Amino acid sequence: MVKRKLEQKLKQLFRQFPIVSVTGPRQSGKTTLVKNTFDDLPYISLENPDDRQFAQDDPNSFLSNYPQGAIFDEIQRTPELFSYLQGVVDENRTAKYVLSGSQNFLLSAQISQSLAGRVGVLKLLPFSMTELSEAQLLSGSFEAVAFKGFYPRIFDQKINPEDFYPSYVQTYVERDVRQLTQVGNLNAFSVFLKLCAGRAGQLFNMSEISNDAGIAVNTVKSWISILESSYIAFRLYPYYRNFNKRLVKTPKLYFYDTGLLSYLLGIKKAAQIKTHYAKGSIFENLVIAEFIKQYYHAGDEPAIYFWKDHRGREIDVVMEKGERLTPIEIKSGATKSLEYFKNLKYWNEISGNNPSNAYVVYGGSKNYQTESGHLLGWKSIIDFKF
C-alpha cells in the first residue's frame, strides 16, 4: 500500500477542527485515505441512494445517528447537511466529522456559507512521484512515468493505462460533468477536453479555443471552470510583480495527471512520447504537477507561477516563499547543456537573484552545479526543498 503524504496533515487538522474536508479528483484515493486514517468512525457514502435520500429528506434525524462523528463521502451530493452540521458541532464540542468529495466548488461554496471557521480543508491529488518512489513503484524513464500516470487504481489493481483512462474519461464526462452543470452536448465537451490537452503548457487563449471548438467564449469560461473544480486541469498564473517590464498576463493550462493528458493526446505507448510533438509539454506538465502535489499534500496552497515578458523570454516556474523567488526552467532533453540556463541568466541579472537559487530540471539523471545555477535530473525533484 502506498503511504499518502497528506495523512500527517489530515491527522493534525482533525485534532484542531471539528470538521475536516478532503477534496480531490475522482479515484484519487480519498475514500481509502479517510477510512484507513479514521477506522473508528462510521463511514457513510452519500452515493448510496438510500442514505442520500434519508439525508435530504430529514437531515436532523440522519445526523442524530452519528452524534459523535462520522465520515461522509461524496458530501456534495447532499448540500442540505452543511447547515445542520454547523448546529451539531456548535452544540457538541466533542463531535468530529470528516467530509470528502470530488467536486470542489460545490463543497467549497457550502463550506464558506455554513462551516466557515469550523472546517480544515485539504486536497488529495493522485499519487506523487515522491509517494511512488518511497513505495518503490516509480518507473525508470520519465516517458514511462508520464504515460502511466498516477491514479491509485492503476497501481493497486494493476490496470493498464490504455484500459483505465478511456473508462475514466467516460465516467467523468457522463457523471461528474452532468452533476456540475447543464452541459447540453457531451460530445462537444469531449472535443473541448482534447483541445485543452493539445494546449497543455501553452498560454490559454479563450478566443482561440472558442473558434477551434465551435463554442462561445462564455462556454469556454464555464467549461474550464468545470475542469478546474473537478481537478482535471489547472491554470498557472504569471508572476508580474517587482520588474518594470511589459509582461504576459495570460495564464497557462496544465493537467493534474500526465497519464490522462497522454491519453487525451492519443498516445498509445510510453515510447511514443520520445518522438511526440508534445514531449516537451508533457515533461513540463509532469514536473509542475509534481510541485503542485508536494504543496497540496503538505496541506499548503501552491505559491507557483511562471514568468514571461513581451519579447518571449520565459521562466517556466517561479516559486515564491516570503520575499524569496526561486526560478526553475524545465527541459525535456536528457543531455547536459549550458544553453538550458539562457533565460535563467537573464532572470538573475534583472532580479538580482543569486545563481545558487536557480535551477534547471532536465530529462537526464545526473545533477550538476554550474556558475548559472543547479542542473537537476528529473527524479531529483522528489527531494526538492521549497
C-alpha positions in Angstrom: 0.0 0.0 0.0 1.3 3.5 -0.9 1.5 5.7 2.1 -0.1 9.1 1.4 1.8 12.3 2.4 -1.4 14.0 3.3 -2.1 11.7 6.1 0.0 13.6 8.6 -1.7 16.9 7.9 -5.1 15.2 7.9 -4.5 13.9 11.5 -3.3 17.3 12.6 -6.3 19.2 11.3 -8.6 16.5 12.8 -7.2 17.4 16.2 -7.7 21.1 15.6 -11.1 21.3 13.9 -14.5 19.7 14.5 -14.7 19.1 10.7 -12.1 18.2 8.1 -12.8 18.1 4.4 -10.8 16.2 1.8 -11.5 17.1 -1.8 -9.7 15.9 -5.0 -10.4 14.2 -8.3 -12.5 11.1 -8.7 -10.4 8.0 -7.8 -7.5 9.9 -6.3 -7.7 7.8 -3.1 -9.8 10.0 -0.8 -12.0 7.2 0.5 -9.1 4.9 1.2 -7.2 7.6 3.0 -10.0 8.7 5.3 -11.3 5.2 6.1 -7.8 4.0 6.9 -6.9 7.1 8.9 -10.1 7.1 10.9 -11.2 3.5 11.1 -13.1 4.1 14.3 -15.5 6.5 12.7 -18.7 5.2 10.9 -18.4 5.5 7.1 -21.4 6.6 5.0 -21.2 7.1 1.3 -23.8 9.6 0.0 -23.6 8.0 -3.4 -25.8 5.3 -1.8 -29.4 6.3 -2.9 -31.0 5.2 0.4 -28.5 7.2 2.6 -28.7 10.2 0.3 -32.5 10.2 0.3 -32.6 10.0 4.1 -30.1 12.8 4.5 -32.0 15.0 2.0 -35.5 14.4 3.5 -34.6 14.6 7.2 -31.1 16.0 7.9 -31.7 16.2 11.6 -32.7 12.6 12.0 -29.9 11.5 9.7 -27.2 13.3 11.7 -28.7 12.1 15.0 -27.5 8.6 14.2 -23.9 9.9 14.3 -23.8 12.2 17.4 -20.0 11.7 18.0 -18.9 11.9 14.4 -18.7 10.1 11.1 -17.1 10.1 7.6 -19.5 11.4 5.0 -18.2 10.6 1.5 -19.4 12.5 -1.6 -20.9 15.0 0.7 -21.6 17.5 -2.1 -24.5 15.2 -3.2 -26.4 16.4 -0.1 -25.8 20.1 0.4 -28.7 20.1 2.9 -26.4 18.7 5.5 -24.0 21.6 5.8 -26.1 24.0 7.8 -27.2 21.2 10.1 -23.7 20.1 10.7 -22.9 23.6 11.8 -25.5 23.2 14.6 -24.3 19.8 15.6 -20.6 20.8 16.1 -21.6 24.0 17.8 -23.7 22.2 20.4 -21.4 19.2 20.8 -17.7 20.2 21.0 -16.6 16.5 21.1 -18.2 15.6 17.8 -15.7 15.0 14.9 -16.7 14.7 11.2 -14.7 14.0 8.1 -16.2 15.1 4.7 -14.9 14.0 1.3 -15.9 14.9 -2.2 -14.7 15.1 -5.8 -16.4 18.3 -6.8 -14.5 21.2 -5.2 -16.6 24.2 -6.0 -19.8 22.7 -4.7 -18.2 21.7 -1.5 -16.3 24.9 -1.0 -19.3 27.1 -1.7 -21.3 25.2 1.1 -18.3 25.4 3.5 -17.9 29.1 3.0 -21.6 29.7 3.7 -22.2 27.3 6.6 -19.0 26.0 8.1 -16.5 28.9 7.9 -14.1 28.7 10.8 -15.2 25.1 11.7 -13.5 23.1 9.0 -10.0 22.3 7.9 -9.8 22.0 4.1 -7.3 19.6 2.4 -6.8 18.5 -1.2 -5.7 15.0 -2.2 -4.4 14.5 -5.8 -3.4 11.2 -7.4 -0.1 9.7 -6.2 3.0 11.9 -6.3 6.4 10.8 -7.6 7.6 11.0 -4.0 4.9 8.6 -2.8 5.6 6.2 -5.7 9.4 6.3 -5.1 9.0 5.5 -1.4 6.8 2.5 -2.3 9.4 1.5 -5.0 6.8 1.9 -7.8 8.4 4.7 -9.7 9.4 3.7 -13.3 12.9 4.3 -14.7 12.1 6.7 -17.5 10.1 9.9 -17.4 8.2 8.7 -20.5 7.0 5.6 -18.7 6.1 7.6 -15.6 4.2 10.2 -17.6 2.3 7.7 -19.7 1.2 5.5 -16.8 0.1 8.5 -14.7 -0.6 8.5 -11.0 -4.2 7.3 -10.3 -4.1 4.7 -7.5 -6.2 2.1 -9.2 -3.6 1.7 -11.9 -1.2 0.6 -9.3 -3.5 -1.2 -6.8 -5.4 -3.1 -9.4 -2.6 -3.4 -11.9 -4.8 -1.9 -14.7 -3.1 -1.0 -18.0 -3.3 2.8 -18.6 -4.8 2.1 -22.1 -7.7 0.4 -20.3 -8.0 2.8 -17.4 -8.2 6.2 -19.0 -10.9 5.7 -21.6 -13.2 4.4 -18.8 -12.1 7.2 -16.5 -12.9 9.9 -19.1 -16.3 8.3 -20.0 -17.3 8.2 -16.3 -16.0 11.7 -15.7 -17.9 13.2 -18.7 -21.1 11.2 -18.2 -21.4 11.6 -14.4 -19.3 14.5 -13.0 -19.9 16.9 -15.8 -23.6 16.3 -15.8 -23.7 16.9 -12.0 -21.5 20.1 -12.2 -23.5 21.9 -14.9 -26.1 21.5 -17.6 -23.8 20.6 -20.5 -26.2 20.0 -23.3 -23.7 18.5 -25.7 -21.4 16.0 -24.0 -19.7 15.3 -27.4 -18.7 18.9 -27.7 -17.4 18.9 -24.2 -15.2 15.8 -25.0 -13.8 17.7 -28.0 -13.1 20.7 -25.8 -11.3 18.4 -23.3 -9.0 17.1 -26.1 -8.4 20.6 -27.4 -7.3 21.6 -23.9 -4.9 18.7 -23.8 -3.3 19.9 -27.1 -2.7 23.2 -25.3 -1.1 21.9 -22.2 1.9 24.0 -21.2 0.7 26.9 -23.5 -0.9 30.2 -22.9 -4.6 29.6 -22.6 -6.3 31.8 -25.2 -10.1 31.5 -24.7 -10.9 33.1 -28.1 -8.7 30.7 -29.9 -10.1 27.6 -28.3 -13.6 29.0 -28.8 -13.0 29.2 -32.5 -11.5 25.7 -32.7 -14.2 24.1 -30.6 -17.1 26.0 -32.2 -18.4 27.2 -28.9 -18.9 30.6 -27.3 -16.2 32.3 -25.3 -18.6 32.3 -22.3 -19.0 28.5 -22.7 -15.2 28.1 -22.7 -15.1 30.1 -19.4 -17.7 27.8 -17.9 -16.2 24.6 -19.1 -12.6 25.4 -18.0 -14.1 26.1 -14.5 -15.6 22.6 -14.6 -12.1 21.1 -15.4 -10.6 23.1 -12.5 -13.3 22.4 -10.0 -13.2 18.7 -10.7 -9.4 18.6 -10.6 -8.8 17.6 -14.2 -6.8 20.7 -15.1 -5.5 23.9 -13.6 -4.3 27.3 -14.8 -0.8 28.5 -13.8 -0.8 32.3 -13.5 2.1 34.6 -14.4 4.3 36.4 -11.8 4.4 40.1 -12.7 5.5 42.0 -9.6 8.7 43.9 -9.0 10.0 44.1 -12.6 9.5 47.1 -14.8 8.9 45.1 -17.9 6.0 44.6 -20.2 4.8 41.1 -19.2 2.4 38.5 -20.4 -0.6 38.2 -18.1 -2.4 35.3 -19.7 -2.4 32.0 -17.7 -1.0 28.7 -18.9 -3.0 25.4 -18.8 -1.8 22.1 -17.3 -3.3 18.8 -16.3 -3.1 17.3 -12.8 -2.3 13.9 -14.3 0.0 13.2 -17.3 -1.4 9.7 -17.9 -4.8 11.4 -18.6 -3.0 14.0 -20.6 -1.2 11.4 -22.7 -4.5 9.5 -23.3 -6.2 12.7 -24.5 -3.3 13.4 -26.9 -3.8 10.0 -28.5 -0.6 8.4 -27.1 -0.9 4.6 -27.0 2.5 3.6 -25.7 5.1 5.3 -23.4 7.7 5.0 -26.2 5.6 7.3 -28.4 6.4 10.2 -26.1 10.1 10.2 -27.1 9.2 11.4 -30.6 5.8 13.1 -29.9 5.4 16.8 -30.8 4.2 17.4 -27.2 7.1 15.7 -25.5 8.4 19.0 -24.0 4.9 20.0 -22.8 4.3 16.6 -21.2 7.6 16.7 -19.4 6.9 20.3 -18.2 3.5 19.2 -17.1 4.9 16.2 -15.2 7.3 18.4 -13.2 4.9 21.2 -12.5 2.1 18.8 -11.4 4.6 17.2 -9.0 5.4 20.5 -7.4 1.7 21.2 -7.1 1.2 17.8 -5.4 4.0 18.5 -3.0 2.3 21.7 -1.8 -1.2 20.2 -1.6 -0.1 17.0 0.1 1.6 19.1 2.8 -1.6 21.0 3.4 -0.3 24.1 1.7 -1.6 26.3 -1.2 0.8 26.3 -4.1 2.9 29.5 -4.5 3.9 28.7 -8.0 3.9 31.0 -11.1 5.6 31.4 -14.5 7.2 34.5 -15.9 7.3 35.7 -19.4 8.0 39.1 -21.0 6.7 40.5 -24.2 9.9 39.5 -26.0 9.3 35.9 -25.3 11.9 35.4 -22.5 10.4 33.0 -20.1 10.9 31.2 -16.8 8.7 28.0 -16.6 8.3 28.1 -12.8 8.8 30.9 -10.2 8.3 29.7 -6.6 7.5 32.3 -4.1 8.4 31.9 -0.4 8.2 35.1 1.6 10.5 37.6 -0.2 12.4 34.8 -1.9 11.7 33.9 -5.5 13.2 30.7 -6.9 13.3 30.4 -10.8 13.1 26.9 -12.4 13.5 26.1 -16.0 12.2 22.7 -17.4 13.9 21.0 -20.3 13.0 17.5 -21.6 16.4 16.8 -23.1 18.4 14.1 -21.4 21.8 15.6 -22.3 23.5 18.3 -20.2 23.6 21.7 -21.9 24.6 25.1 -20.6 22.1 26.5 -23.2 19.3 25.5 -20.8 20.4 28.4 -18.5 20.0 31.1 -21.1 16.7 32.6 -19.6 17.9 31.9 -16.0 20.9 34.1 -16.6 18.7 37.0 -17.8 16.4 36.5 -14.8 19.3 36.5 -12.4 20.5 39.7 -14.0 17.3 41.7 -13.8 16.1 40.4 -10.4 19.4 40.3 -8.6 18.9 36.6 -7.9 21.9 34.5 -6.8 22.6 31.6 -9.2 22.8 29.3 -6.2 19.0 29.8 -6.1 18.3 29.0 -9.7 17.5 25.6 -11.2 17.0 23.7 -14.4 15.1 20.4 -14.3 16.0 18.2 -17.3 15.3 14.8 -18.7 18.6 13.3 -17.6 19.5 11.6 -14.4 22.7 13.3 -13.1 22.9 16.5 -11.1 25.4 19.3 -11.8 26.4 22.6 -10.3 27.2 25.4 -12.8 28.0 29.0 -12.4 24.5 29.9 -13.6 22.6 27.5 -11.3 21.8 23.9 -10.5 21.1 21.3 -13.2 18.8 18.6 -11.7 17.8 15.3 -13.1 14.1 14.8 -13.3 13.8 12.4 -10.4 15.7 14.8 -8.1 12.5 17.0 -7.8 11.4 14.4 -5.3 13.9 15.8 -2.9 13.5 19.5 -3.9 13.1 21.8 -0.9 10.7 24.6 -1.2 
